């Protein structure tokens, strides 16, 4: 999440890295205290559009097709402000006068910062989808919806760091406009897309930008601006040249039919028109889990790492071919260890499905469920072994 220092001066800390999170612009209390008003639940004006999933009526070939899509979908795009409380620092000045009155150290008071981002309503009863990094660490989340003069306090129902997704809930007595979720798998490189969001916060809310879907299946790593020890690994991003700026994170990437096909997430600061979005199908797979369980429940095999079988391994281990994966290390007392799987085993197939490369194995794991049994055909020291593993639930630290 990008930080904005005191005195209302924006500063992009992530310019020094290859790419940075395009979401939460963060600024301190003095920067907004004069204009930000307390949250009130009272509804001053009803929403301009109270029907969910607004249908598009214009001709898709019309020169105003993009304008029609933007007009129909914008009411379901929301502005998110996260209140982030930071602990006060302890300082130990060398000034003798200071020490005489305050002692050897002094505790600075806690500070409140604000993070900004975007989200979009996915159901008429107030469920909102956004990025995890937009709301991570927030003590309070405020959501501003078109048609209401005051923001609402939102409840964080669930979030996932790895996927960078979060689901919020606001309680509004009216039916809210919501967006249709499309199919990112069938989206095509080169098709028109529209991004709607709040770049740099409320002053530029509901900014509409347009471009094309530039590529699919991008893999990038972005250092966590809040914790340099962490890195977000994005495996299957959509790339677009629709302008995305800090504050756009969590906003929808929409096709010409008015369907959400992606969630705007990151940009590359060294290029122009290189933005990234999480495919909406990724979110659709886990949104129910985030709502019901507050997290994504992932199956757990208990292997630290596995690798591609190389021609050298085939020769040294007398393998029939290079299809399969080599088990690097097995976690002690994990499901694989309990089932008898060992390091240097070659997994050839899972539940009868042939494994040709690590990606095949990874996809099977991702689509499996906790408690499901996996029948592994393994080559160990030249002999075929059959092993049945019951998948557990992945621990938080794995």
N, C-alpha and C positions, 0 to 999 in steps of 0.2 A: 504494500500500500504506500503510495508516494506521500511524502511529508511536506507540509507547507508551514514554514516557521512563523514566529510572531511578527506583528506589524504588517500584516496583510501582504506579505511578499512571497509569491510562489517560488518554489525551488524544486526541480526534478532531481532527486537523489539518484535515480536509477539511470541517468544518462551515461554513466561510466560503464555500464554493463551492456551486454549484447542486446538484451531486451528487458523490458520492465513491465510490471503489472500495470495495466491501464486503468485500474480502478481507483479506489479510494484516494482522493486528494485529502490530505489531512492537515488541519490547521488548529491553532490554539485558541483558547477562550477569548483573549482580548480582540482577536481578529473579527469575531462575529457577535460579540456581546451586544453591540449597539443595534444590530438589526434582527438577530434571531429572537423569535418570540416563544414563550413557553408553550408547551404542547397542551392543547385543549381537545377533549374528546367531543365537544359540542359541534354538531354539523351546522355550518352557517348557510351554505348553499348546497342543494342536492347535486349529484354528478350530472354533467351535461348528457352523458349517455349511460343509461342504467341497464342496458341489455347486454348479455355476454355474447362473445363470439360474433362480432358484428360482421355480417356478410358484405362482400364487395359487390357493387352493382355496376361499376364502370367497365367499359370494354378494355380488355387486357392490351389491345393494340392501340389504344388511345394515347395521345401525347401526354395526357394527364394521369396515366395509369399509376405512376409512382406517387403522384400527389394524392390520388385516391387511396392507395394503400396506406400512406402515411397518415392521412386524415382519419381513416377507419381504425388504425391500430394504436395511434398515439395515446388515446385515453387510458389504455391498459398498461402504459409504461409509467413507472413511478420513480420518484427521487428518494434516495435513501441517505440518511445521515446517521452515523454511528458515533455514540458518545464513548470515548475511550479514556479511562482514568489511569494515569500513570503514578507510580509510587514516588514520593518525595525522595530526593537524594540527600546523602549525608556528606557535608563538606567539612574539611579540616584546614582552615586558612592559617597562614603564618603570621597574620597581623596580631601583635600583642594586645592592642586595644580591644580588638574583637574578642580575643580569648578571655580577657579580663571580665567582660560582661556576659559572654555566651558560652564560655568553656572551650575545650579543645576541638569540639566538633559541633555542628549545627545541622538539624534536620530541616530540609526545605519542605514546604507544604506540598501535598499532592497536587497534580496538575490535570486538567481535563483537556483533551484534544478531541477534535471532530474529524471523522472520516466520511468522505462522500462517495456515492456510487449510484448505480442504477439497478432496477429490477423490473419485472413484468408480472402481471397478474395472470395466473393460469387457471383460476376457477372463480366463479361469480361470488363465492362466499369468502373470498379474501386470502387465498393462498398465493404466495409470491415466490418466484424463483430468482435467484441472484448468485453471485460468486461468494465463495467462502471468505476470500480475502477482503471483501467489502465489509463484512460484519465480524470478522474474527477479533476476539478480545474486547468486544463492545459490552459495556455495562447497560446500555440502553440503545435501542434502535428506533429511529423515528422515520416514518414513511409518509411522504406527501403525495396525494392522489389528486389528479385534475378534478376540479369541481368542488373541492373542499378547501376552505381558507386556512385550516390548521392541520398540522401533521398528526398522524396517529402513532401511538406506541405499538410496535410490532413485537411479537413473540418469536424467538428463534426456535423452530421446531426441530431442526436437525441440520447438520453440516458435515462435509467430508473434505478433509485437507487434500488428499491425493487427487480427487476429481475436481477440486476447487468449486464445489457446489454447495448451496445452502437454500433452505426453504423457510420462509417467514409466514406469519399469519397475523392479519389485522382483523379486528372485529368491527364491522361496519353494518349498520342496520339495513342498508340498501344492497341490491344486487349490483355487483361491479362488472364493468366491461372486462373481458378476458380474451387472451389470444389463443388461436388454434395452434397446436404443435404439429409441425409437418414431419417429413421423413428425410432426415439428413443423408441416409444411405442412397437415396435416389436423386439427390441434388447433383447437378452437373457443373463441372468447371466451365466458367464462362457465362453462366446465367446471371441475370441481374439480381442484386441483393440490396437491402436497405438496412442501415443501422440507425437506431433511435436511442438517444441517451442524454446524459447530463454532463457534458464536458466542462470541467472546472466548476461544477456545482450548479446551484439554483439560478445563477445569473444567466446561464445558457441552457436552461432545462428544455427537454424535448427537442434537441437539435437533431435534424434529419440529414443523413449523408447517404450517398448512393454510389454503388460501384458494381463489381462483378465478383463472383466466387473465383479466386485466383488459383487455388490448389486445395487438395484434400490430403489427409493422412500425415500432416506435418508433426514432427517430434522436436520439441524444444525443452530446454532446462532453464529455469529462471530462479536466481537466488531470492530467498525470502527477505524482503526489506525489513521485516520486523525481527527476524532471527537469522543472522548470517550463517548459522550452522545448518539451516535447512535449505533444501532445494526442491522446488516443485517440478516434477517430471510430467510433462504433458506428452501423451503418446499419439493422439489421433486428432490433431486440431485442423480446423478449416481455416484457410488463409483467404483474406479479402483485401481489396484496395479501397473499400469504403472507409472514409476517414474515421479513425477511432482515437480518442484522446483520453488523458487521465480524467476519470469521472464517468467514462462510458462503461466501465466494467459492470457486468451483470445485466446489461441491456440486451435486447433481442436483435438478432440478425435475421431479417425477414425476406422471404422470396416474393416474387411479383404477384403471387396468389394470396399474399397476406398471412402466410404461415411462418411460424418461427422455425428456422432450421439450425440456428446456432445461438450461443450465448457469448457475447463479446467479452474478451478476457485479457488480451495482452497485445503489445505492439513491439515492433523492432525499431529502436531509436536511431539506428545507423542507416536506415533506408526510408524511402517515401512510399506510402501506400502499402505497407506490410503490416496488416493486423491479423489477429488470430481469434478464433471463436471455438468454444466447445460444441461439438455436434449435439443437436437436441436429442438424438437417439440415445446418447450416453446418459443424459439427464432422465429421460423417460424410463430407463431401466432401474433407476435407483430412487426416484422421487417418492414412491410409496414407502420405501424403507426409511427414508429421511423423515417422513411424516409420522409413521407408526413407531419407529424405534429410535429416532434421533440420530441415526448413524447408518452407514452402509455395512451390512453384515457380509463379510467376505469369507469364503472357504479357505481353510488352512491345511496345507499338506505337510509342512514342516521341513522343507528343503531350503537351505540358505541360498544356494545358487545352482544353476545347471547350465550346460554349454552345448554348442554345436559339436557333432562328431566330425573330426577332421580325417583326411586321408591317412595321416600318420597314425591316428588311433586305430583306424581300420586295419592297418598293417600290423601294428604292434599287438593288438588285442584279437587279431584273427576274426574280425567281424565280417558278416556277409556283405555289408555295404555301409554307406555313411548316413543312413536314415536313423533317426532317433536322437535322444539327448543323453549327455553324460551327467550323472549326478555328482555334484562337486562336494557338498557337505550336507549331512543330515542333522537337524536339530535334535538334541537329546530329549527324550521323553515326548517328542512330538508325534503326530499321527503316523508319519512315514517310519519313524524309528520304532514305534510300537508294532508296526506291521512287518518289520524285518527288512525294510529297504536300507541299503548301505551305500556309502560313498564309492564311486567308480562303477556303480551299476549303470548299464545302458538301458534306458527305457525305450522300447520299440513301438509299443502301442498302448492305448488307454481305452478300456471298454471295447476292444476290437477295432478301434480307429487307429490307423497307421500314423505314426509320428515321423515327419520328414525333417522338421527343423524346430528350434525352440519356440517359434511363434505359434506353431500348431499346439504344442503342449500348453503354452500360456493361455491360448484361447479356450481350451477345454477347461482349464482351471477357473477362468473367469466366469464361465457359463455354468459351472457346477454349483451345488448348494451344500450348506453345512449339514452334516449327517449322511450325505450321499456316499455310497461305496464306489471306489475306483479300482477296477481290475487292471493291474499293470503287468505287461509282458516284458520281462527283463532278461538281459544277457549278463551273466555274472561268471567271470573266469571261464568263458567259453561254453557255459551251460545255460539253457533256458530255464527261467524261474518265473512262476506266477505268484504275484503278491496282491492281496486285497487290502486297500487302505480306506478307512472310514474318515472322511474329512471332518476336521474340527472348525472352530471359529477363530479367525485370525486375531491374535492379541493386538492391543493398541500399539505396542512398541515394535511390532514387526512390519 
